[in-house]
Amino acid sequence: MQYAKILGTGSYLPANRVSNDDLAKKVDTSDEWITTRTGIKFRHIAAENEKTSDLAVHAAQHALKSAKLTAEDIDLIIVATTTPDMQFPSTATIVQQKLGITTGCPAFDVQAVCAGFIYALTTANAYIKSGMAENVLVIGAEIFSRILDWTDRTTCVLFGDGAGAVVLGVSDEPGIIHSKLKADGNYLDLLNVPVQIADGQICGTPYLKMDGPGVFKFAVKMLSQVADDVINEAGYSQDQIDWLVPHQANKRIIDATAKHLGLNTDKVVLTVQDHGNTSAASIPLALDNGIRNGQIQRSQNLLLEGIGGGFAWGAVLVKY
């Protein structure tokens, strides 16, 4: 049987690291207010000249080095992002060009907001298992700071910019074991950026709008449910999970999911305090962080999960 295995990981954070105290100088908030409600202490903000593709390329280069592959070895690129460089072409094709890949391999974007990386990883797994690809570059990259209303303290303090990447390759050994994707458009009003470009103008509000309590309630319920589904459908038990690598949106959501799974907090990879919510980048950022600091070891079972606007959500069980 052919599996998709994680060969390497990488990540990138912009140089500008912004603390809660820094934000308190610009908006009516405080370190205590932000930390108590979210667990966030810092976030990174992209420089004016940085684009989402730039962040993605840095993360991709680190992942390729980790996998001991070159850019020319890649035969599919999938970029999960909500903040593309431009309307079109896809950010994935821009990444392809910046990496110098000349093979003509397919490259496309996936848009599922904070669940984007889970959707992209599941798609890449399907390509490998079907024999349509051998080495796939999967990237989550965001510059969320550019769609935030910096006068709205309920949203602007939550997000950050960054990118994370993995290289998936063909393997005879188990890698991605099982995944499950879900979506429900009936809840789209809870979290969105209601903007369109039409007739040369911006139509609608170009800033993120969120019903915080509504998102929290929905996220805890659905993340717990999809985690159970993936574990059970794979024939695993909760005590076989070595690490939970969740979307880093809010520490209270993460704690609630871990509690539901019966996992101690020392089995949860937590980066929200340092990165904030980086949307599609948050899971691969946390994954790379957990691997590079020695928490995650080869042959361990990882449960990756995320939920984002749409709502779209999902989970992936991986033997690293």
PyMOL commands that set and color helices and strands:
alter all, ss='L'
color gray80, all
select helices_A, chain A and resi 20-24+31-38+52-67+71-73+91-99+113-129+144-147+185-190+212-233+238-240+251-261+265-267+272-275+279-292
alter helices_A, ss='H'
color red, helices_A
select strands_A, chain A and resi 3-12+16-19+42-45+76-80+107-110+135-143+161-171+176-183+191-192+195-198+201-204+209-210+243-246+301-308+312-319
alter strands_A, ss='S'
color yellow, strands_A
deselect
rebuild
show_as cartoon
